[in-house]
Amino acid sequence: MLSRRKMLVTGAGVATAAVLAGCDDGAKKTGSAATGTDGKGGGAAPQPAKLTITPAADSKDVAPTSPVTVAIENGTLDTVTVAAAGKALAGTLADDKHNWRSTGALAYGQTYTVTVTGADAAGAAVSQTATFTTLKPAATVGITFQANPMLALKNGNTYGVGQPVIVFFNKAVTNKDAVAEAMKVTTTPAVEGRWHWVSAQSAHWRPEKYWAPGTSVKVEANLLGVDTGNGVYGGTNASAGFTIGKSRIAIADSNTKQMECYVDGQMVRKIPCSMGRGGKGAIGSKGEKIDYLTASGVHVLMTKEPLVTMSSASYGVTNKNDPNYYEEKIRLACRISLSGEYVHLADWNIPKHGKENTSHGCINVAPDHAKWFYENFDVGDVVEVRNTAKNLTLTDGIGDWNVPYAQW
């Protein structure tokens, strides 16, 4: 019994030649199928066509990144169809019609049928079919390119010199090395950088120093077919790109109560400010001590909001009778940490700006300075805080630049 991998070749032309040879009446023949091209019966008969389909018939657990190819020897291909669940896989036929190769990706957990038609060297029809099955993951993982944990990356957008490349996974990754190997960052001009797993769901890539203004950045996550751990595979391939804008760096010093703002290396504005008061801790709803300090270290601007409600309830002070309780509407707020640090307008505190730290941890400034900062600084720009008794952690927003590059 023939297996379904057996090549079927129509033999009408060969059978006719055999009959003619058996009924030879002695007449001289020149160049016939029976005698060969020299008319003396010494020519070789045409070789049968041979089809090769890859993956081989009945293959199991085929990776979705595997190419499907069809090749023919001693013949030409006419049509190749690779389909599953009513959807055909894209592919191209070579100009000489000897090879076909898929150009699209396979889907997980599908049985594909390959149907081939062609002709042998004598013009007789050739056909073959085969099936194979792709691997079926326990689950798939999706990704999001992020500007920060609060904001998705906008493809083609411009960001500040402190903006890392962030890939967020909707499921925890355990096979981190394989996943990092499948992700690539390309920059123009070229710059060296590294991946770092900030958590089991978030990988960041950054260079050793802040980006050079004008750098073009492209990230590719080729995760289709990659085992991210425990039988969970990457769901798809994805890419995004962004450009680095001007260098905008603000340095806020708790000792001087001044925030110096630099654009492309030049100080363009010196802003009196008031920072976290510290030393007057409150107790949160779970008994935790609240320190009211602005964290030292490199912060990266995350979001800008024209109006935001700030409340002590966000860090555990929920009793409205507590003298440390507050809830206020704040204007021109530029967020620099997940824990609630902002650079924002504080017109009620103007007498303290440049003189005393009285805030609950934010950097508050006068209205004209708040308006200028809001209009000139943007997502990815740097706000560095100095000389406080607390340090920004890696996961409190974007603390990437506080980790020495040798440890990154």
KOLVEX-485785 format. One record per residue (C-alpha): residue number from 1; x, y, z. Coordinates in nm, 4 decimals. Example, Ala and Ser with C-alpha at 12.3 -4.5 7.8 and 13.67 -1.06 7.14 Angstrom:
    n         u         v         w
    1    1.2300   -0.4500    0.7800
    2    1.3670   -0.1060    0.7140
***
This chain:
    n         u         v         w
    1    0.0000    0.0000    0.0000
    2    0.1393    0.3365   -0.0949
    3    0.1906    0.5905    0.1806
    4    0.0646    0.9419    0.1198
    5    0.4193    1.0586    0.0841
    6    0.4483    0.8456   -0.2304
    7    0.4954    1.0617   -0.5381
    8    0.2292    1.0085   -0.7997
    9    0.3582    1.0400   -1.1579
   10    0.1256    1.0097   -1.4576
   11    0.2876    0.7505   -1.6867
   12    0.0908    0.7930   -2.0107
   13    0.3915    0.9128   -2.2135
   14    0.6160    0.6287   -2.0912
   15    0.3541    0.3596   -2.1559
   16    0.3005    0.4778   -2.5161
   17    0.6715    0.4625   -2.5863
   18    0.6862    0.1078   -2.4580
   19    0.4064   -0.0023   -2.6923
   20    0.5745    0.1564   -2.9911
   21    0.9010   -0.0225   -2.9141
   22    0.7251   -0.3570   -2.8866
   23    0.5608   -0.3190   -3.2291
   24    0.8711   -0.2186   -3.4193
   25    0.8136   -0.2897   -3.7910
   26    1.1775   -0.2444   -3.8709
   27    1.1349    0.1033   -4.0078
   28    1.4183    0.3389   -3.9355
   29    1.3388    0.5855   -3.6493
   30    1.5272    0.9004   -3.5788
   31    1.5167    1.0811   -3.2419
   32    1.2079    0.8953   -3.1151
   33    1.1222    0.8227   -2.7506
   34    1.1956    0.4553   -2.8240
   35    1.5424    0.4885   -2.9709
   36    1.6870    0.7902   -2.7933
   37    1.8186    1.1112   -2.9399
   38    2.0798    0.9468   -3.1584
   39    1.8273    0.7282   -3.3426
   40    2.0233    0.4142   -3.2487
   41    1.8446    0.3237   -2.9245
   42    2.1392    0.4272   -2.7088
   43    1.9852    0.7391   -2.5397
   44    1.9014    0.7381   -2.1646
   45    1.5343    0.7443   -2.0686
   46    1.4128    1.0639   -1.8856
   47    1.4673    1.0432   -1.5070
   48    1.1507    1.0452   -1.2948
   49    1.0630    1.3654   -1.1120
   50    1.1385    1.3751   -0.7393
   51    0.9551    1.5996   -0.4946
   52    1.0916    1.6885   -0.1493
   53    0.8662    1.8574    0.1075
   54    1.0045    2.0020    0.4297
   55    0.8939    1.9550    0.7076
   56    0.8643    1.5877    0.6275
   57    0.5214    1.4285    0.6154
   58    0.3670    1.3502    0.9545
   59    0.6185    1.5674    1.1425
   60    0.5011    1.6713    1.4897
   61    0.5714    1.9771    1.7085
   62    0.7085    2.1815    1.4203
   63    0.8227    2.5248    1.5388
   64    0.6186    2.8136    1.3920
   65    0.9404    2.9743    1.2707
   66    1.0329    2.6696    1.0615
   67    1.0248    2.7413    0.6875
   68    0.8137    2.5244    0.4633
   69    0.9992    2.4338    0.1437
   70    0.9194    2.2287   -0.1654
   71    1.1853    2.1243   -0.4178
   72    1.1591    1.9246   -0.7394
   73    1.4273    1.7410   -0.9330
   74    1.3825    1.6518   -1.3016
   75    1.0708    1.8633   -1.3323
   76    0.9035    2.1946   -1.2508
   77    0.6521    2.3117   -0.9930
   78    0.3173    2.4588   -1.0915
   79    0.1338    2.5222   -0.7641
   80    0.2119    2.4842   -0.3950
   81   -0.0527    2.5346   -0.1279
   82    0.0153    2.5123    0.2463
   83   -0.2988    2.5618    0.4524
   84   -0.4534    2.5020    0.7934
   85   -0.7980    2.5906    0.9238
   86   -0.8863    2.7429    0.5887
   87   -0.5948    2.9861    0.5917
   88   -0.3143    2.9595    0.3356
   89    0.0487    3.0269    0.4216
   90    0.2214    3.2875    0.2052
   91    0.5163    3.1758   -0.0048
   92    0.7103    3.2364   -0.3260
   93    0.7942    3.0173   -0.6238
   94    1.1446    3.0517   -0.7685
   95    1.1726    3.1837   -1.1237
   96    1.3035    2.8484   -1.2484
   97    1.0075    2.6740   -1.0777
   98    1.2350    2.4287   -0.9015
   99    1.1766    2.5570   -0.5468
  100    0.9031    2.7084   -0.3319
  101    0.9570    2.8648    0.0121
  102    0.7165    3.0031    0.2691
  103    0.7341    3.3721    0.3561
  104    0.4809    3.3745    0.6383
  105    0.4943    3.2283    0.9894
  106    0.3141    2.9123    1.0896
  107    0.0506    2.9166    1.3619
  108    0.0718    2.7193    1.6839
  109   -0.1215    2.3945    1.7282
  110   -0.2324    2.3516    1.3663
  111   -0.2245    2.0641    1.1166
  112   -0.1023    2.1919    0.7809
  113   -0.1690    2.0235    0.4499
  114    0.0864    2.0728    0.1714
  115   -0.0520    2.0217   -0.1796
  116    0.1900    2.0257   -0.4734
  117    0.1339    2.0041   -0.8471
  118    0.3956    2.0108   -1.1214
  119    0.5290    1.8293   -1.4263
  120    0.8191    1.5976   -1.4953
  121    1.0782    1.6492   -1.7697
  122    0.8504    1.4852   -2.0251
  123    0.5587    1.7102   -1.9327
  124    0.3647    1.4456   -1.7434
  125    0.1705    1.5653   -1.4396
  126    0.3173    1.5239   -1.0920
  127    0.1341    1.5722   -0.7648
  128    0.1914    1.5092   -0.3963
  129    0.0310    1.5883   -0.0609
  130    0.1660    1.5752    0.2930
  131    0.0651    1.6946    0.6375
  132    0.2542    1.8109    0.9463
  133    0.1542    1.9515    1.2852
  134    0.2964    2.2541    1.4651
  135    0.3716    2.2577    1.8360
  136    0.0955    2.3483    2.0801
  137    0.2209    2.5594    2.3734
  138    0.0787    2.5376    2.7220
  139    0.0146    2.9118    2.6764
  140    0.1530    3.2082    2.4878
  141    0.2936    3.5323    2.6224
  142    0.2277    3.8777    2.4819
  143    0.4484    4.1848    2.5069
  144    0.4124    4.5621    2.5274
  145    0.6863    4.8110    2.4516
  146    0.6774    5.0658    2.7329
  147    0.8075    5.4157    2.7889
  148    0.7662    5.3380    3.1606
  149    0.5350    5.1274    3.3808
  150    0.2611    5.3878    3.3400
  151    0.2914    5.4645    2.9705
  152    0.3147    5.2569    2.6528
  153    0.5894    5.3454    2.4073
  154    0.4635    5.5345    2.1034
  155    0.6280    5.3972    1.7918
  156    0.8159    5.6745    1.6120
  157    0.7937    5.9149    1.9057
  158    1.0762    6.1250    2.0505
  159    1.1952    6.0664    2.4074
  160    1.4550    6.2065    2.6438
  161    1.8141    6.0965    2.6940
  162    1.7192    5.8899    3.0001
  163    1.4651    5.6702    2.8208
  164    1.5511    5.2979    2.8387
  165    1.4123    5.0334    2.6037
  166    1.1453    4.8437    2.7986
  167    0.9745    4.5188    2.7006
  168    0.6910    4.4140    2.9301
  169    0.5604    4.0541    2.9280
  170    0.2054    3.9711    3.0339
  171    0.3307    3.6487    3.1934
  172    0.6392    3.5823    3.4027
  173    0.9487    3.4736    3.2103
  174    1.1725    3.2031    3.3555
  175    1.3870    3.1265    3.0511
  176    1.5364    3.4756    3.0571
  177    1.8566    3.4040    2.8647
  178    1.6714    3.2580    2.5650
  179    1.4270    3.5476    2.5626
  180    1.7022    3.8102    2.5852
  181    1.8844    3.6349    2.3000
  182    1.5708    3.6720    2.0869
  183    1.5496    4.0485    2.1478
  184    1.7689    4.2931    1.9606
  185    1.8309    4.6665    1.9920
  186    1.9820    4.8539    1.6976
  187    2.0912    5.2164    1.7256
  188    2.2149    5.4829    1.4871
  189    2.4834    5.5834    1.5635
  190    2.5794    5.2459    1.7085
  191    2.6103    5.2270    2.0868
  192    2.6753    4.9335    2.3170
  193    2.4084    4.8406    2.5686
  194    2.2730    4.5546    2.7792
  195    1.9478    4.3889    2.8820
  196    1.8600    4.3742    3.2495
  197    1.5609    4.1961    3.4029
  198    1.4013    4.4482    3.6369
  199    1.1389    4.1862    3.7209
  200    1.0205    3.8509    3.5856
  201    0.7922    4.0454    3.3510
  202    1.0041    4.3435    3.2530
  203    1.3335    4.3604    3.0622
  204    1.5159    4.6934    3.0200
  205    1.7982    4.7788    2.7784
  206    2.0189    5.0833    2.8240
  207    2.3647    5.2068    2.7247
  208    2.6324    5.2855    2.9801
  209    2.5650    5.6592    2.9678
  210    2.2686    5.8723    2.8725
  211    2.1787    5.8597    2.5028
  212    2.3336    6.1100    2.2644
  213    2.0695    6.3487    2.1278
  214    1.9447    6.2470    1.7838
  215    2.0090    5.8742    1.8329
  216    1.7677    5.6471    1.6474
  217    1.6635    5.3365    1.8429
  218    1.4928    5.0216    1.7136
  219    1.3924    4.7219    1.9239
  220    1.2958    4.3848    1.7789
  221    1.1427    4.1091    1.9897
  222    1.1534    3.7929    1.7774
  223    0.9729    3.5758    2.0299
  224    0.7573    3.3567    1.8078
  225    0.8636    2.9991    1.8749
  226    1.0759    3.0914    2.1788
  227    1.0094    2.8927    2.4968
  228    0.9867    3.1567    2.7699
  229    0.9684    2.8851    3.0353
  230    0.7391    2.6066    3.1527
  231    0.6023    2.5402    2.8054
  232    0.4904    2.9008    2.7549
  233    0.5973    3.0394    2.4177
  234    0.6248    3.3843    2.2664
  235    0.3004    3.4664    2.0898
  236    0.4349    3.6803    1.8089
  237    0.7223    3.8912    1.6775
  238    0.7082    4.2661    1.7264
  239    0.9211    4.5756    1.6783
  240    0.9156    4.9466    1.7575
  241    1.1393    5.2486    1.7240
  242    1.1928    5.5904    1.8714
  243    1.4302    5.8860    1.8509
  244    1.6207    6.0634    2.1266
  245    1.5534    6.4365    2.1483
  246    1.7529    6.7145    2.3101
  247    1.9458    6.6493    2.6281
  248    1.7292    6.7873    2.9096
  249    1.8610    6.7253    3.2597
  250    1.7408    6.8871    3.5828
  251    1.9497    6.8581    3.8994
  252    1.7620    6.9249    4.2245
  253    1.9852    6.9664    4.5313
  254    1.8314    6.9269    4.8775
  255    2.1141    7.1264    5.0332
  256    2.0766    7.4343    4.8145
  257    1.7006    7.3984    4.7512
  258    1.7686    7.4839    4.3877
  259    1.6949    7.2901    4.0711
  260    1.9341    7.3642    3.7841
  261    1.7972    7.2854    3.4385
  262    2.0350    7.2009    3.1542
  263    1.9490    7.1770    2.7841
  264    2.2177    7.0257    2.5614
  265    2.4726    7.0827    2.8353
  266    2.3929    7.4487    2.9019
  267    2.2203    7.5641    3.2204
  268    1.9142    7.7561    3.1022
  269    1.7174    7.7988    3.4245
  270    1.7792    7.7873    3.7992
  271    1.4613    7.7177    3.9927
  272    1.4176    7.7676    4.3700
  273    1.2308    7.4673    4.5071
  274    1.1120    7.2900    4.8196
  275    1.1615    6.9153    4.8545
  276    1.0640    6.6371    5.0961
  277    1.0603    6.7537    5.4545
  278    1.1655    6.4211    5.6137
  279    1.1977    6.3759    5.9896
  280    0.8237    6.4165    6.0520
  281    0.7102    6.0665    5.9782
  282    0.3513    5.9531    5.9698
  283    0.2153    5.6041    6.0275
  284    0.0360    5.4334    5.7424
  285   -0.2789    5.2232    5.7637
  286   -0.0676    4.9056    5.7960
  287    0.1641    5.0476    6.0610
  288    0.4392    5.1465    5.8169
  289    0.6460    5.4585    5.8778
  290    0.6187    5.7341    5.6196
  291    0.9408    5.9332    5.5830
  292    0.8359    6.2247    5.3556
  293    1.1725    6.2288    5.1827
  294    1.2485    6.2932    4.8166
  295    1.4618    6.0027    4.6971
  296    1.8140    6.0816    4.5788
  297    1.9268    5.9455    4.2461
  298    1.8456    5.9670    3.8783
  299    1.4731    5.9849    3.8060
  300    1.3254    5.9744    3.4562
  301    1.0177    6.1819    3.3776
  302    0.7251    5.9407    3.3336
  303    0.4051    6.1375    3.2708
  304    0.2796    6.4945    3.2550
  305   -0.0641    6.5829    3.3889
  306   -0.2243    6.9295    3.3820
  307   -0.4250    6.8424    3.6930
  308   -0.3797    6.5516    3.9341
  309   -0.5294    6.4626    4.2713
  310   -0.2627    6.3981    4.5335
  311   -0.3658    6.2217    4.8516
  312   -0.1889    6.0836    5.1564
  313   -0.4068    5.7745    5.1103
  314   -0.1744    5.6716    4.8246
  315    0.0921    5.5814    5.0811
  316   -0.1264    5.4664    5.3680
  317   -0.2438    5.7728    5.5609
  318   -0.6211    5.7348    5.5248
  319   -0.7587    5.8745    5.8517
  320   -0.8977    6.2186    5.7747
  321   -0.8457    6.3191    6.1361
  322   -0.4730    6.2502    6.1090
  323   -0.2809    6.5805    6.0835
  324   -0.0748    6.4191    5.8067
  325   -0.3815    6.3454    5.5942
  326   -0.4346    6.5517    5.2809
  327   -0.6096    6.5441    4.9436
  328   -0.5389    6.8243    4.6994
  329   -0.5805    6.9108    4.3318
  330   -0.2330    6.9881    4.1949
  331   -0.1599    7.1589    3.8635
  332    0.1229    7.1121    3.6121
  333    0.2446    6.7859    3.7618
  334    0.5409    6.6023    3.6051
  335    0.5681    6.2557    3.7596
  336    0.9173    6.1184    3.8270
  337    0.8495    5.8033    4.0346
  338    0.5831    5.5400    4.0923
  339    0.5731    5.6238    4.4626
  340    0.4299    5.9651    4.3826
  341    0.7186    6.2092    4.3441
  342    0.6423    6.4962    4.1065
  343    0.7837    6.8285    3.9969
  344    0.4734    7.0462    4.0301
  345    0.3250    7.3890    4.0853
  346    0.2977    7.4917    4.4504
  347    0.1921    7.8561    4.4691
  348    0.0974    7.8179    4.8380
  349    0.4576    7.7415    4.9275
  350    0.6436    8.0203    4.7477
  351    0.7971    8.1643    5.0700
  352    0.9683    7.8300    5.1339
  353    1.1108    7.7832    4.7824
  354    1.4895    7.7954    4.7880
  355    1.4877    7.8103    5.1678
  356    1.3238    7.5105    5.3346
  357    1.2141    7.1596    5.2472
  358    0.8500    7.1266    5.3489
  359    0.6870    6.8970    5.0901
  360    0.5587    6.5413    5.1317
  361    0.8316    6.4223    4.8930
  362    0.7658    6.6158    4.5733
  363    0.9732    6.8948    4.4229
  364    0.7422    7.1930    4.4331
  365    0.8102    7.5194    4.2503
  366    0.6494    7.8570    4.1822
  367    0.3861    7.8939    3.9039
  368    0.6076    8.0531    3.6382
  369    0.8793    7.7915    3.6911
  370    0.6236    7.5097    3.6939
  371    0.4818    7.6328    3.3642
  372    0.8279    7.6535    3.2055
  373    0.9281    7.3072    3.3279
  374    0.5995    7.1532    3.2134
  375    0.6358    7.3028    2.8660
  376    1.0048    7.2237    2.8183
  377    1.0650    6.8851    2.9849
  378    0.9045    6.5647    2.8601
  379    0.8885    6.1863    2.8976
  380    1.2355    6.0323    2.9158
  381    1.4056    6.3482    3.0381
  382    1.6213    6.3268    3.3497
  383    1.5585    6.4699    3.6965
  384    1.8485    6.3961    3.9270
  385    1.7992    6.4482    4.3000
  386    2.0965    6.4990    4.5294
  387    2.1765    6.5078    4.9012
  388    1.8745    6.3451    5.0623
  389    1.8729    6.0585    5.3129
  390    1.6894    5.8169    5.0843
  391    1.7807    5.6561    4.7508
  392    1.5552    5.5817    4.4550
  393    1.5108    5.2083    4.4020
  394    1.5364    5.0358    4.0646
  395    1.1653    4.9605    4.0457
  396    1.0262    5.2914    4.1739
  397    0.9574    5.4229    3.8261
  398    1.2732    5.4100    3.6169
  399    1.5676    5.3699    3.8511
  400    1.7851    5.2149    3.5794
  401    2.0575    5.4781    3.5814
  402    2.1234    5.4274    3.9523
  403    2.2546    5.0756    3.8873
  404    2.6277    5.0789    3.7938
  405    2.6735    4.9611    3.4358
  406    2.9096    4.6847    3.5500
  407    2.6171    4.5382    3.7456
  408    2.3569    4.6000    3.4772
***
